[in-house]
Amino acid sequence: MRKMADHKKTILADLSLLFVAVFWGSNFVIMKHAFEVIEPFTYLGIRFCLAALLLAIVFRQRLVKAPLGDYLAGVQIGVFLFSGYVFQTVGLLHTTPGNSGFITGTAVVIVPFMYYLITKKSPGLWAAIGAAMAAIGLFLLSANESMGLGFGDLLTLIGAFLFAGHLIAIAIHVRNRDPIVLAVTQIALTGVASFVVAVIFEPTSGMFSHSPAIWSAILYAVIFCTIGAFVTQTIAQRYTPPTHAVLILSTEAIFAGLFSYLFWYEVFTVQKLFGAALILAGILITELRPLIAAKLAAAKRKKSDHS
């Protein structure tokens, strides 16, 4: 009975993570529409500051009791998060929501190689194969008429490397730090830094005077893509393996492409579809290989125990 209950919790956790991926994927199109009216860093500043404020109210007691080290770790993580959003946001101004989603998804493939630079632990042959497939897919997805990487796609790729650094920074610090403090700090830093950029480079008049449609887009991102996604991911990962979580969240790229096709009317040529398929295959190979290897090793141990 207990195993059945645990299995049900795992299924519910996986489904909740799938909804997180849907919200994140849809937000590429919503941001693209919003950036036609609102300045990008004004949008990011309002979004992340509102999210940080609401989270701080909910978790105020934990934040007050947290040591300085937790906040310093959160700042380090937040630098990667903010930097990633800088390049992703500016890149989105010069590319399609679908391209942005698929290219951002390559962060999952980049992580093992960046982690190798830090730990000197080889990511393995399958990770290299996955990275090669993703690289070829990236070229097919975004190559322009001159067979070069588009400007917006190049910026988004730099953002993907920074998001990969963000994931590694979390993995390093979350072992010994309060995840709530890390989350609130990185979100707050991203919001404040975005406002600073907005004040310097964007018009300040009417910064908060926007139509109901723009405020709806901002609140959608605050509630579903920031606070909701964080809380859901934190709870869900108590009941599902990390391999499940990363794999399910990587479907964000699929939903970004789907919503871009439905609502941005993005045209996916055979070349772009093949490129997107290669990126997804590279992500799947990178993430599924450790899970398959672990299951094969467990089956081998079980067989040797019986014999």
Secondary structure as GFF3:
##gff-version 3
##sequence-region A 1 307
A	DSSP	alpha_helix	2	34	.	.	.	ID=ss1
A	DSSP	alpha_helix	40	58	.	.	.	ID=ss2
A	DSSP	alpha_helix	60	65	.	.	.	ID=ss3
A	DSSP	alpha_helix	68	92	.	.	.	ID=ss4
A	DSSP	alpha_helix	97	105	.	.	.	ID=ss5
A	DSSP	alpha_helix	107	119	.	.	.	ID=ss6
A	DSSP	alpha_helix	125	142	.	.	.	ID=ss7
A	DSSP	alpha_helix	151	173	.	.	.	ID=ss8
A	DSSP	alpha_helix	179	201	.	.	.	ID=ss9
A	DSSP	alpha_helix	212	220	.	.	.	ID=ss10
A	DSSP	pi_helix	221	227	.	.	.	ID=ss11
A	DSSP	alpha_helix	228	236	.	.	.	ID=ss12
A	DSSP	alpha_helix	242	249	.	.	.	ID=ss13
A	DSSP	alpha_helix	252	263	.	.	.	ID=ss14
A	DSSP	alpha_helix	270	306	.	.	.	ID=ss15
###
